[in-house]
Amino acid sequence: MANTQVILTEPIPGLGAEADVVKVKPGYARNFLIPRGKAFEVTPSSLKQLNHLKAKRAEREARELNDAEELARRINKLRITLVLETGETGKAFGSITAKDIADRLNTELGGMEIERHRIVLERPIKDTGAHDIEIKLHHDIVAHLTLNIKSSAHPAGEETAAAPGAAEPAPEHGFRPKAKARHAK
């Protein structure tokens, strides 16, 4: 089957950016791209418009690069603390995912949208402590976010161990904790 050459007027995922000359199936060009104004056929007169589209593309890419650099500077300065649900023994009940980090970043940055797909995590975070997270904002720009994960069992400001010699709080009237059953395996 023969392919048709078209010039894209806007970026199309999986196909190209504006001012790219691409080969597509004739039906795709005739029924989708051209009627919707996303592309036009390659002719001698349309090749003259190519320079205008290339200038438009360069302007857009420069703007995106500047925005990504500014956002990277803001993200590099951030120190975010998230709480991980844990039990008394410190075992995590859940995890911190890229979506959780993206939601928190969006609230911290005040209106800037960070997609969760841009956050690089090998696997969800299930342990407490400090983590350095990479965020790919542009193909040339990577921001580094310092993320501190705290346990919900030990909130900030609360002592983890009782002071020596401190008395246990008296149980409420009429309540005694039940002993846990031990089963043989």
NUTORLUM-406593 format. One record per atom (N, C-alpha, C, O): residue number from 1; residue in three letters; x negated, y, z. Coordinates in steps of 0.02 Angstrom, whole numbers, plus 32768, in hexadecimal, padded with zeros to 4 digits. Each point is the difference from the previous one (the first is absolute). Layout:
<zavexs>
nr/rest/east/north/up
NUM/ALA/X/Y/Z
...
</zavexs>
This chain:
<zavexs>
nr/rest/east/north/up
1/MET/7FD7/7FC5/8000
1/MET/8029/803B/8000
1/MET/7FD5/803E/8000
1/MET/7FCC/8002/8022
2/ALA/8047/802F/7FBA
2/ALA/7FDB/803F/7FFC
2/ALA/8012/802C/803B
2/ALA/8038/7FFF/8019
3/ASN/7F98/8026/7FFD
3/ASN/800B/8030/8036
3/ASN/8003/8046/7FE4
3/ASN/7FE6/800E/7FCA
4/THR/803A/801E/805B
4/THR/8007/8046/7FED
4/THR/7FD5/802A/802E
4/THR/7FFC/7FF3/803C
5/GLN/7FE3/803F/7FA9
5/GLN/7FD9/802E/8029
5/GLN/802B/803C/8014
5/GLN/8022/801E/7FD6
6/VAL/7FDB/7FF2/806B
6/VAL/8025/803B/8019
6/VAL/7FD1/8028/802C
6/VAL/7FCE/7FE6/801A
7/ILE/8042/805A/7FEF
7/ILE/7FDC/802C/802E
7/ILE/802D/800B/803C
7/ILE/8039/8018/7FF9
8/LEU/7FAE/7FD8/8042
8/LEU/8028/8008/803D
8/LEU/8002/8049/8015
8/LEU/7FCE/8023/7FFC
9/THR/806D/7FF3/801A
9/THR/8007/8046/8017
9/THR/8001/8005/804C
9/THR/7FFD/8037/801B
10/GLU/8006/7F90/8008
10/GLU/7FFE/7FFE/8049
10/GLU/7FE1/7FBE/8016
10/GLU/8000/7FD0/7FD9
11/PRO/7FE7/802C/8064
11/PRO/7FE2/7FC1/8016
11/PRO/8035/7FC9/8007
11/PRO/8036/800C/801B
12/ILE/7FBA/7FB9/7FCC
12/ILE/802D/7FC7/8005
12/ILE/7FD7/7FC7/8020
12/ILE/7FCE/7FEB/7FE4
13/PRO/8047/7FFD/8057
13/PRO/7FD9/7FCC/8022
13/PRO/7FF9/7FC2/7FD4
13/PRO/8030/7FE8/7FE1
14/GLY/7F93/7FFE/801C
14/GLY/7FF2/7FC5/7FD9
14/GLY/7FF5/800D/7FB6
14/GLY/7FEE/7FD2/7FDB
15/LEU/801B/806C/800F
15/LEU/7FF7/800F/7FB9
15/LEU/7FCB/8035/7FF6
15/LEU/7FD3/7FF7/7FD7
16/GLY/8031/8040/804D
16/GLY/7FCD/8035/7FF9
16/GLY/8019/8042/801A
16/GLY/8038/8006/801A
17/ALA/7F9D/802D/7FDF
17/ALA/8010/8043/8017
17/ALA/8011/802B/7FC3
17/ALA/7FFB/7FE9/7FC7
18/GLU/801A/8055/8045
18/GLU/8011/802C/7FC8
18/GLU/7FC3/800B/7FD5
18/GLU/7FC7/8001/8018
19/ALA/8045/8007/7FA8
19/ALA/7FCD/800B/7FCC
19/ALA/7FDC/7FC0/7FED
19/ALA/7FD0/8003/7FD9
20/ASP/8044/7FC4/8042
20/ASP/7FE2/7FC1/7FEA
20/ASP/8024/7FE7/7FC2
20/ASP/803D/8004/7FFB
21/VAL/7F9D/7FE4/7FD5
21/VAL/801C/7FE1/7FC5
21/VAL/7FFF/7FB5/800D
21/VAL/7FCB/7FE2/8007
22/VAL/8071/8001/7FFD
22/VAL/8006/7FB9/8011
22/VAL/8027/7FDA/7FCA
22/VAL/8028/801E/7FDC
23/LYS/7FCC/7FA2/8021
23/LYS/8024/7FD5/7FD2
23/LYS/8035/7FDB/8028
23/LYS/7FF2/7FE1/8033
24/VAL/804C/8023/7FB5
24/VAL/8038/7FDE/8020
24/VAL/802A/7FDD/7FCB
24/VAL/7FF7/800C/7FC5
25/LYS/8035/7FCA/8052
25/LYS/802E/7FDE/7FD2
25/LYS/802F/8034/7FE1
25/LYS/8013/8030/8021
26/PRO/8000/7FC7/7FA1
26/PRO/802B/8032/7FDE
26/PRO/8042/800C/8024
26/PRO/8018/8038/8003
27/GLY/8006/7F93/8018
27/GLY/8040/8008/8022
27/GLY/7FFA/8027/8040
27/GLY/802D/8028/8011
28/TYR/7F9D/7FCE/8014
28/TYR/7FF4/8026/803E
28/TYR/7FF9/804A/7FF1
28/TYR/801B/802A/8023
29/ALA/7FC0/7FE6/7FA8
29/ALA/7FF7/8046/7FEC
29/ALA/8042/801D/7FE8
29/ALA/8013/8037/8014
30/ARG/800F/7FA5/7FC0
30/ARG/803C/801A/7FE0
30/ARG/803B/8005/8030
30/ARG/8027/8030/7FFC
31/ASN/7FDF/7FA0/8033
31/ASN/803B/7FFE/802B
31/ASN/7FF7/801F/8045
31/ASN/8031/8012/8020
32/PHE/7F91/7FF4/7FF6
32/PHE/7FF6/801A/8044
32/PHE/7FD4/803F/8002
32/PHE/8016/8034/8018
33/LEU/7FAC/7FC6/7FD0
33/LEU/7FD1/8037/8009
33/LEU/8013/8040/7FDB
33/LEU/8002/8036/801D
34/ILE/800D/7FC4/7FA3
34/ILE/800E/803B/7FD7
34/ILE/8042/8021/8012
34/ILE/8002/803D/8008
35/PRO/8036/7F9E/8000
35/PRO/803F/8022/8011
35/PRO/7FFE/8023/8044
35/PRO/8023/8032/800A
36/ARG/7FB6/7FB6/8025
36/ARG/7FFD/801E/8042
36/ARG/7FCB/8037/8005
36/ARG/7FF7/801E/8035
37/GLY/7FE6/7FEF/7F95
37/GLY/7FCE/8036/7FFF
37/GLY/7FC0/7FED/8023
37/GLY/7FD9/802D/8012
38/LYS/801B/7F94/7FFA
38/LYS/7FC3/7FEA/8022
38/LYS/7FC6/7FF8/7FCF
38/LYS/7FC6/7FFA/8014
39/ALA/8049/8004/7FAB
39/ALA/7FCC/7FF8/7FCD
39/ALA/801B/801A/7FBE
39/ALA/803C/800A/7FF8
40/PHE/7F95/8000/7FD8
40/PHE/8014/800D/7FBB
40/PHE/7FD0/7FDD/7FD2
40/PHE/7FC8/7FEE/8013
41/GLU/8050/8007/7FB0
41/GLU/7FD9/7FD9/7FD0
41/GLU/7FC1/8025/7FEC
41/GLU/7FFD/803D/8001
42/VAL/7FD1/7F9C/7FEB
42/VAL/7FC1/801D/7FE9
42/VAL/8009/8015/7FB7
42/VAL/8009/7FD6/7FD4
43/THR/7FF4/806B/801F
43/THR/8002/801C/7FBD
43/THR/7FCA/8037/7FFD
43/THR/7FE7/8014/8035
44/PRO/8008/8004/7F90
44/PRO/7FCE/8036/7FFD
44/PRO/8015/803E/8028
44/PRO/7FD5/8020/801F
45/SER/806B/7FF1/7FE1
45/SER/8016/803B/8025
45/SER/7FFF/7FF3/804C
45/SER/7FF3/802D/8027
46/SER/801C/7F95/7FED
46/SER/8001/7FF1/8048
46/SER/7FB9/7FFC/801C
46/SER/7FF6/800A/803C
47/LEU/7FDA/7FE7/7F9A
47/LEU/7FBA/7FFF/8018
47/LEU/7FE8/8045/8013
47/LEU/7FD3/8007/8029
48/LYS/804C/802D/7FBA
48/LYS/7FEF/8045/8012
48/LYS/8018/800F/8047
48/LYS/7FE1/8027/8024
49/GLN/8058/7FBB/7FF0
49/GLN/801B/800B/8043
49/GLN/7FD7/7FDA/8035
49/GLN/8007/800D/803C
50/LEU/7FCF/7FC7/7FAE
50/LEU/7FD8/7FD7/802E
50/LEU/7FD2/802B/802C
50/LEU/7FF7/7FF2/803B
51/ASN/7FED/8043/7FA8
51/ASN/7FD4/802C/8027
51/ASN/8027/8022/8039
51/ASN/7FE5/8007/8037
52/HIS/8058/800D/7FBC
52/HIS/802A/801E/8034
52/HIS/800D/7FCE/8038
52/HIS/7FFC/8011/803B
53/LEU/8013/7FB1/7FB3
53/LEU/800C/7FCC/8032
53/LEU/7FC1/7FF0/8028
53/LEU/8004/7FF3/803C
54/LYS/7FC2/800E/7FA3
54/LYS/7FC2/7FF2/8024
54/LYS/7FF1/8037/8032
54/LYS/7FE8/7FF2/8037
55/ALA/8027/804C/7FB8
55/ALA/7FF6/8038/802F
55/ALA/8030/7FF9/803B
55/ALA/7FEC/800C/8039
56/LYS/8051/7FE0/7FBA
56/LYS/8032/7FF6/8035
56/LYS/7FE9/7FC7/802F
56/LYS/8008/8006/803C
57/ARG/7FDD/7FC5/7FA7
57/ARG/7FE8/7FC8/8028
57/ARG/7FC5/8014/802B
57/ARG/7FFD/7FEE/803B
58/ALA/7FD4/8037/7FA9
58/ALA/7FC5/8016/8026
58/ALA/8014/802C/803A
58/ALA/7FE4/7FFC/8037
59/GLU/804D/8030/7FBE
59/GLU/8019/802B/8035
59/GLU/8020/7FD8/8038
59/GLU/7FF4/800D/803B
60/ARG/8034/7FC1/7FB3
60/ARG/8022/7FD6/8031
60/ARG/7FCC/7FD8/8029
60/ARG/8005/7FFB/803D
61/GLU/7FCA/7FE8/7FA0
61/GLU/7FCE/7FD8/8023
61/GLU/7FD6/802B/802F
61/GLU/7FEF/7FE9/8036
62/ALA/8000/8054/7FB6
62/ALA/7FDA/802D/802C
62/ALA/8029/8012/803E
62/ALA/7FE5/8002/8037
63/ARG/805B/800B/7FBF
63/ARG/802C/8010/8038
63/ARG/8006/7FC5/8030
63/ARG/7FFD/8009/803D
64/GLU/800B/7FBA/7FA8
64/GLU/8005/7FC4/802A
64/GLU/7FBF/7FF5/8027
64/GLU/8002/7FEB/803A
65/LEU/7FC5/8021/7FA6
65/LEU/7FC0/7FF7/8021
65/LEU/7FF7/8031/8039
65/LEU/7FE9/7FED/8036
66/ASN/8029/8052/7FBF
66/ASN/7FFB/8033/8035
66/ASN/802E/7FF0/803B
66/ASN/7FED/8007/803A
67/ASP/8051/7FE3/7FB6
67/ASP/802F/7FED/8035
67/ASP/7FE6/7FC5/8028
67/ASP/8007/7FFF/803D
68/ALA/7FDC/7FD0/7FA1
68/ALA/7FE5/7FC5/8022
68/ALA/7FC5/8012/802C
68/ALA/7FF9/7FE6/8037
69/GLU/7FDC/8047/7FB3
69/GLU/7FC7/8016/8028
69/GLU/8017/8024/803F
69/GLU/7FE6/7FF4/8037
70/GLU/804B/8038/7FC2
70/GLU/801B/8024/803A
70/GLU/8021/7FD0/8031
70/GLU/7FF6/8006/803C
71/LEU/8030/7FCB/7FAB
71/LEU/8021/7FCF/802B
71/LEU/7FCC/7FD3/8022
71/LEU/800A/7FEE/803B
72/ALA/7FC1/8001/7FA4
72/ALA/7FCB/7FD7/801E
72/ALA/7FDF/8025/8039
72/ALA/7FF0/7FE2/8034
73/ARG/8004/805F/7FC4
73/ARG/7FE3/8028/8037
73/ARG/802E/8000/803D
73/ARG/7FE8/7FFA/8038
74/ARG/8059/800D/7FBC
74/ARG/802F/8000/8038
74/ARG/8004/7FBD/8022
74/ARG/8003/7FFC/803D
75/ILE/7FFC/7FCE/7F9C
75/ILE/8004/7FBC/801D
75/ILE/7FC1/7FEF/8026
75/ILE/8003/7FE1/8035
76/ASN/7FC3/8033/7FB1
76/ASN/7FC1/7FF0/8022
76/ASN/7FFC/8020/8046
76/ASN/7FDD/7FE6/802B
77/LYS/8046/8051/7FE0
77/LYS/8000/8022/8041
77/LYS/8030/7FE0/8031
77/LYS/7FFA/800A/803D
78/LEU/8036/7FCF/7FAB
78/LEU/8034/7FE4/802B
78/LEU/7FE7/7FC8/802C
78/LEU/7FD5/7FD8/7FEB
79/ARG/8045/8025/8052
79/ARG/7FF6/7FC8/802E
79/ARG/8045/7FEB/8017
79/ARG/8020/8024/8026
80/ILE/7FF8/7FA3/7FC3
80/ILE/8044/7FEB/800E
80/ILE/7FFF/7FC5/8031
80/ILE/7FD6/7FD4/7FFA
81/THR/8058/802D/8036
81/THR/8007/7FCA/8030
81/THR/8044/7FE0/7FF6
81/THR/8033/8021/8000
82/LEU/7FCD/7F9D/7FF7
82/LEU/803D/7FD9/7FFA
82/LEU/8003/7FCE/8039
82/LEU/7FCD/7FEB/801A
83/VAL/8070/8001/7FFA
83/VAL/800A/7FD0/8035
83/VAL/8014/7FBD/7FE2
83/VAL/802E/7FFC/7FD7
84/LEU/7FAF/7FD0/803F
84/LEU/800D/7FBB/7FE9
84/LEU/8024/7FDB/8038
84/LEU/7FE8/8000/8039
85/GLU/8050/7FE2/7FB8
85/GLU/8026/7FDA/8031
85/GLU/7FD9/7FC2/8014
85/GLU/7FF0/7FD5/7FD7
86/THR/7FFF/8027/806A
86/THR/7FDA/7FC7/8019
86/THR/8020/7FE6/8040
86/THR/8026/8024/8021
87/GLY/7FCB/7F9F/7FEF
87/GLY/8019/7FE2/803E
87/GLY/7FD0/800F/8039
87/GLY/7FD0/8026/7FF8
88/GLU/803E/7FBC/8042
88/GLU/7FD7/800C/803B
88/GLU/7FB9/7FE5/7FF6
88/GLU/7FD1/801B/801C
89/THR/8028/7FB1/7FBC
89/THR/7FBE/7FE2/7FF5
89/THR/7FD9/8025/7FCA
89/THR/7FC5/7FF1/7FF6
90/GLY/805A/803D/7FE8
90/GLY/7FDE/8026/7FCC
90/GLY/800C/7FE5/7FBA
90/GLY/7FE5/801B/7FD0
91/LYS/8041/7FB0/802A
91/LYS/800E/7FE3/7FBE
91/LYS/8033/802C/7FDB
91/LYS/8032/8015/801D
92/ALA/7FBF/7FF9/7FA4
92/ALA/802B/802C/7FD8
92/ALA/8040/7FDD/7FEB
92/ALA/7FFE/7FC6/7FEA
93/PHE/803A/805C/801D
93/PHE/8040/7FE6/7FE9
93/PHE/800D/8012/7FB7
93/PHE/8023/7FDC/7FDC
94/GLY/7FC1/805A/800E
94/GLY/800A/8017/7FBC
94/GLY/7FBD/8014/7FE3
94/GLY/7FCC/7FE6/8014
95/SER/8036/8047/7FBC
95/SER/7FC2/8018/7FE1
95/SER/800C/8047/7FE5
95/SER/8039/8016/7FF8
96/ILE/7F90/800B/7FFA
96/ILE/8002/8042/7FE1
96/ILE/7FF4/7FF5/7FB6
96/ILE/7FCA/7FE8/7FED
97/THR/8065/802A/7FE9
97/THR/7FFB/7FF6/7FB8
97/THR/7FF1/8042/7FDC
97/THR/7FFF/8035/801F
98/ALA/7FF5/7FC5/7FA1
98/ALA/7FF3/803C/7FD7
98/ALA/803D/802E/8000
98/ALA/7FF8/803D/7FFE
99/LYS/8044/7FA7/8006
99/LYS/803C/8029/8001
99/LYS/8004/8029/8041
99/LYS/8013/803B/7FFF
100/ASP/7FDA/7FA6/803A
100/ASP/7FFF/8024/803F
100/ASP/7FCF/803A/7FFE
100/ASP/800F/8037/8017
101/ILE/7FB6/7FBD/7FCC
101/ILE/7FCD/8034/7FFB
101/ILE/8018/8037/7FD1
101/ILE/7FF6/803B/800F
102/ALA/8028/7FB2/7FB9
102/ALA/8019/8032/7FD0
102/ALA/8036/802B/801F
102/ALA/8001/803D/7FF6
103/ASP/802E/7FA5/802F
103/ASP/8035/8026/8020
103/ASP/7FE3/8033/8031
103/ASP/8016/8039/8002
104/ARG/7FBA/7FB1/8026
104/ARG/7FE2/802C/8031
104/ARG/7FD8/8038/7FDE
104/ARG/8002/803A/8016
105/LEU/7FDA/7FB5/7FB5
105/LEU/7FDA/8033/7FDB
105/LEU/802E/8034/7FE2
105/LEU/7FF0/803C/8001
106/ASN/8049/7FAF/7FE4
106/ASN/802F/802E/7FE2
106/ASN/801C/8031/8033
106/ASN/800B/803A/7FF0
107/THR/8000/7FAF/804E
107/THR/8018/802E/8033
107/THR/7FC8/802E/8018
107/THR/800C/803A/800F
108/GLU/7FB7/7FAC/7FF5
108/GLU/7FC7/8029/8017
108/GLU/7FED/8036/7FCD
108/GLU/7FEE/8037/8013
109/LEU/8017/7FB8/7FAD
109/LEU/7FEB/802F/7FCC
109/LEU/8036/8032/7FEE
109/LEU/7FF3/8031/7FDD
110/GLY/804A/7FC4/803A
110/GLY/8035/8031/7FF6
110/GLY/8014/800A/7FB8
110/GLY/7FF5/8036/7FE4
111/GLY/8029/7F98/7FFE
111/GLY/801A/8008/7FBC
111/GLY/7FD7/7FDF/7FCA
111/GLY/801A/7FF4/7FC9
112/MET/7FA7/7FFF/8043
112/MET/7FD7/7FDE/7FCE
112/MET/8012/7FB6/8000
112/MET/8001/7FE0/8035
113/GLU/800D/8004/7F92
113/GLU/8015/7FBB/7FFB
113/GLU/7FC4/7FD4/7FF0
113/GLU/7FE0/8009/7FCC
114/ILE/8010/7FC7/805F
114/ILE/7FCC/7FCE/7FF4
114/ILE/8024/7FBE/7FF4
114/ILE/8025/7FE9/802C
115/GLU/7FD1/7FF9/7F9B
115/GLU/801F/7FC0/7FF1
115/GLU/7FDB/7FC9/8026
115/GLU/7FC3/8003/8008
116/ARG/8062/7FCB/800F
116/ARG/7FE1/7FCB/8027
116/ARG/7FD0/7FD6/7FD6
116/ARG/7FD3/7FE0/801C
117/HIS/8035/8021/7FA2
117/HIS/7FD4/7FD9/7FD5
117/HIS/7FBA/801E/7FFC
117/HIS/7FD1/7FDE/7FEC
118/ARG/8029/8060/8026
118/ARG/7FBE/8021/7FFE
118/ARG/7FD6/7FEF/803D
118/ARG/7FC3/800B/7FFF
119/ILE/805B/7FDB/8036
119/ILE/7FDD/7FEF/803E
119/ILE/7FE1/7FBB/7FF8
119/ILE/8024/7FCF/7FF1
120/VAL/7F9B/802C/801A
120/VAL/7FDC/7FC1/7FF5
120/VAL/7FFB/7FDB/8043
120/VAL/7FDB/8013/802C
121/LEU/804B/7FB6/7FD9
121/LEU/7FFD/7FD4/803A
121/LEU/7FF9/7FB8/7FE6
121/LEU/8026/7FEB/7FD5
122/GLU/7FA8/7FF1/8044
122/GLU/7FF9/7FBB/7FEB
122/GLU/803A/7FD7/801B
122/GLU/801B/7FD4/7FDD
123/ARG/7FF7/803A/8061
123/ARG/8039/7FDE/8020
123/ARG/801B/8030/8035
123/ARG/7FDD/802E/8014
124/PRO/8060/7FC8/8002
124/PRO/801C/802C/8033
124/PRO/7FD5/7FFF/8040
124/PRO/7FE1/7FCD/8010
125/ILE/801D/806A/8013
125/ILE/7FD7/8007/803C
125/ILE/8025/7FE2/803B
125/ILE/8038/8013/800F
126/LYS/7FA7/7FBC/8013
126/LYS/801F/7FDF/8039
126/LYS/7FD7/8007/8040
126/LYS/800F/7FDE/8031
127/ASP/7FBD/804C/7FCE
127/ASP/7FD8/8008/803C
127/ASP/7FF9/804A/8011
127/ASP/8005/802C/7FD5
128/THR/7FEF/7FE0/806B
128/THR/7FFA/8045/8018
128/THR/7FB9/801A/7FF5
128/THR/7FD2/7FD9/7FF2
129/GLY/8027/8068/8014
129/GLY/7FBE/801F/7FF7
129/GLY/8001/8031/7FC6
129/GLY/8034/8010/7FE4
130/ALA/7F8F/8007/800B
130/ALA/7FF9/8031/7FC9
130/ALA/7FF5/7FDB/7FBE
130/ALA/7FDD/7FCE/7FFD
131/HIS/8043/804C/7FCF
131/HIS/7FFB/7FE3/7FBD
131/HIS/7FF4/8039/7FCE
131/HIS/801D/8036/8006
132/ASP/7FB8/7FBD/7FC9
132/ASP/7FF5/802F/7FCA
132/ASP/8026/7FE8/7FC3
132/ASP/7FF2/7FCA/7FE6
133/ILE/803E/805D/8003
133/ILE/802C/7FEC/7FC9
133/ILE/7FEF/8029/7FC3
133/ILE/7FF8/803D/8004
134/GLU/8002/7FA2/7FC2
134/GLU/7FF5/8023/7FC1
134/GLU/8042/800E/7FDE
134/GLU/802E/7FD6/8000
135/ILE/7FD7/8065/7FE2
135/ILE/803C/8013/7FDA
135/ILE/7FE8/8019/7FBC
135/ILE/7FDB/8031/7FFC
136/LYS/8039/7FAC/7FCF
136/LYS/7FEC/8013/7FBC
136/LYS/8032/8033/7FE6
136/LYS/8038/7FEF/7FED
137/LEU/7FB2/8050/8010
137/LEU/802C/8036/7FEA
137/LEU/7FFC/800C/7FB5
137/LEU/8030/8016/7FE1
138/HIS/7F96/7FDB/8002
138/HIS/7FF3/800B/7FB9
138/HIS/7FCC/7FCC/7FED
138/HIS/7FE0/7FE4/802C
139/HIS/8017/800F/7F94
139/HIS/7FD0/7FCC/7FEF
139/HIS/7FB9/8014/8013
139/HIS/7FD5/7FD4/8003
140/ASP/801D/806B/800A
140/ASP/7FBE/8017/8015
140/ASP/7FFD/8012/804B
140/ASP/7FC9/8007/801B
141/ILE/806F/8001/8006
141/ILE/8002/801A/8044
141/ILE/801F/7FCE/8030
141/ILE/8037/7FE7/7FF6
142/VAL/7FA2/800A/8040
142/VAL/8017/7FD3/8034
142/VAL/7FFA/8025/8042
142/VAL/7FCB/801B/8011
143/ALA/806D/7FE8/8015
143/ALA/7FFF/8020/8042
143/ALA/7FF9/7FCA/8035
143/ALA/8014/7FC6/7FF6
144/HIS/7FCE/804C/8043
144/HIS/7FF7/7FD2/8038
144/HIS/8027/801A/803B
144/HIS/7FF6/8038/8017
145/LEU/8037/7F9F/8003
145/LEU/802B/8012/8038
145/LEU/7FE9/7FDA/803D
145/LEU/7FF5/7FC3/7FFC
146/THR/8003/805F/803D
146/THR/7FEF/7FDF/803E
146/THR/8041/7FF1/8024
146/THR/8026/802D/8012
147/LEU/7FE6/7F92/7FF9
147/LEU/803F/7FE9/801D
147/LEU/7FF0/7FDE/8042
147/LEU/7FD6/7FD3/8003
148/ASN/804B/8043/8033
148/ASN/7FF6/7FE2/8041
148/ASN/803F/7FDA/8012
148/ASN/8037/801C/8001
149/ILE/7FC2/7FA4/800E
149/ILE/8038/7FD5/8011
149/ILE/7FFF/7FF4/804A
149/ILE/7FCF/7FE7/801B
150/LYS/8068/802A/8007
150/LYS/8007/7FF5/8049
150/LYS/8033/7FC9/800C
150/LYS/802C/7FF4/7FD7
151/SER/7FCC/7FEB/8061
151/SER/802D/7FCA/8013
151/SER/803D/801D/8024
151/SER/7FF9/802F/8027
152/SER/8042/7FB5/7FCC
152/SER/803C/8018/8022
152/SER/8002/7FE7/8047
152/SER/8025/801C/8029
153/ALA/7FB6/7FAF/7FE8
153/ALA/8000/7FE5/8043
153/ALA/7FD9/802D/8030
153/ALA/800D/8000/803C
154/HIS/7FC4/8026/7FAA
154/HIS/7FD7/802D/8029
154/HIS/8003/8046/7FE3
154/HIS/7FD1/8015/7FDE
155/PRO/8065/8011/802F
155/PRO/8005/8043/7FE5
155/PRO/7FC7/802D/801A
155/PRO/7FE3/7FF3/8034
156/ALA/800F/8042/7FA8
156/ALA/7FCA/802E/8012
156/ALA/800F/8020/8043
156/ALA/8039/8013/800E
157/GLY/7F93/7FF3/801C
157/GLY/8008/8021/8040
157/GLY/8014/7FCF/8038
157/GLY/8000/8014/803A
158/GLU/8010/7FAE/7FB7
158/GLU/8015/7FD0/8032
158/GLU/7FC5/7FD2/800F
158/GLU/7FDF/7FE9/7FD1
159/GLU/8014/800B/806D
159/GLU/7FC9/7FD5/8013
159/GLU/8011/7FB8/7FEF
159/GLU/8039/7FEA/8009
160/THR/7F96/7FF2/7FDD
160/THR/800C/7FBA/7FED
160/THR/7FF9/7FD1/803A
160/THR/8022/7FCC/8002
161/ALA/7FB4/8043/802E
161/ALA/7FF8/7FD4/803A
161/ALA/8011/8027/803F
161/ALA/7FF2/803C/8005
162/ALA/802E/7FA2/802B
162/ALA/8012/8021/803E
162/ALA/7FC1/800C/8029
162/ALA/7FD0/7FDA/7FFC
163/ALA/8031/805A/802C
163/ALA/7FC7/800F/802A
163/ALA/7FF9/7FC9/8035
163/ALA/8033/7FE7/8018
164/PRO/7F90/8006/7FFC
164/PRO/7FF8/7FCC/8032
164/PRO/801E/8017/8042
164/PRO/7FF9/8039/8015
165/GLY/8029/7F99/800B
165/GLY/801F/800E/8041
165/GLY/8044/8021/7FFA
165/GLY/8020/800D/8032
166/ALA/7FF7/8000/7F92
166/ALA/8041/801F/7FF7
166/ALA/8036/7FCC/800A
166/ALA/7FF9/7FC7/7FE8
167/ALA/803A/804A/803B
167/ALA/8036/7FD1/800D
167/ALA/802E/7FFB/7FC4
167/ALA/800B/8031/7FDC
168/GLU/8010/7F93/8019
168/GLU/8031/7FF7/7FCA
168/GLU/8041/8023/8014
168/GLU/800F/8003/803B
169/PRO/8016/8016/7F95
169/PRO/803F/8020/8012
169/PRO/8030/7FCC/801C
169/PRO/8002/7FC6/7FEA
170/ALA/8023/804E/8047
170/ALA/802F/7FD2/8020
170/ALA/8039/7FF0/7FD1
170/ALA/8019/802C/7FDE
171/PRO/7FFB/7F93/801F
171/PRO/8037/7FEE/7FD4
171/PRO/8041/801E/8019
171/PRO/8009/800E/803C
172/GLU/8024/7FFD/7F95
172/GLU/8042/801B/8013
172/GLU/8024/7FCE/802C
172/GLU/7FF2/7FC4/7FFE
173/HIS/803B/8055/8029
173/HIS/8025/7FD7/802F
173/HIS/8026/7FC8/7FDC
173/HIS/8026/800D/7FD2
174/GLY/7FCE/7FB5/8043
174/GLY/8025/7FC8/7FE5
174/GLY/7FE4/7FE5/7FBF
174/GLY/801E/7FD3/7FE2
175/PHE/7FAA/8046/8005
175/PHE/7FE6/7FE7/7FC1
175/PHE/7FBB/7FE3/800B
175/PHE/7FD3/8021/801B
176/ARG/8024/7FA1/7FD1
176/ARG/7FBE/7FE1/8001
176/ARG/7FF4/7FE1/7FBC
176/ARG/802C/7FDE/7FE5
177/PRO/7F9A/802F/7FFE
177/PRO/7FF4/7FE3/7FBF
177/PRO/7FFD/7FB4/8004
177/PRO/7FE7/7FE3/8030
178/LYS/8032/7FFD/7F9D
178/LYS/8003/7FB8/7FFD
178/LYS/7FBC/7FE6/7FE9
178/LYS/7FE1/801E/7FD4
179/ALA/8008/7FAC/8047
179/ALA/7FC0/7FE3/7FEC
179/ALA/8009/7FE0/7FBB
179/ALA/8034/7FE4/7FF1
180/LYS/7F99/8022/7FE6
180/LYS/8003/7FE4/7FBC
180/LYS/7FF4/7FB5/8004
180/LYS/7FD6/7FE9/8026
181/ALA/804F/7FF3/7FB3
181/ALA/7FF9/7FB8/7FFE
181/ALA/7FC2/7FED/7FD8
181/ALA/7FF0/801F/7FCE
182/ARG/7FEE/7FAD/8049
182/ARG/7FC5/7FE7/7FDD
182/ARG/8013/7FBC/7FE3
182/ARG/8014/7FD3/8023
183/HIS/7FE4/8028/7F9C
183/HIS/8011/7FC2/7FDE
183/HIS/7FC0/7FDB/7FED
183/HIS/7FCF/801F/7FEA
184/ALA/8032/7FA1/801E
184/ALA/7FC7/7FD7/7FEB
184/ALA/8002/7FF4/7FB6
184/ALA/8036/7FF7/7FE4
185/LYS/7F92/800A/7FFD
185/LYS/7FFF/7FF5/7FB8
185/LYS/7FE9/7FBB/7FEF
185/LYS/7FFC/7FEE/7FC5
</zavexs>
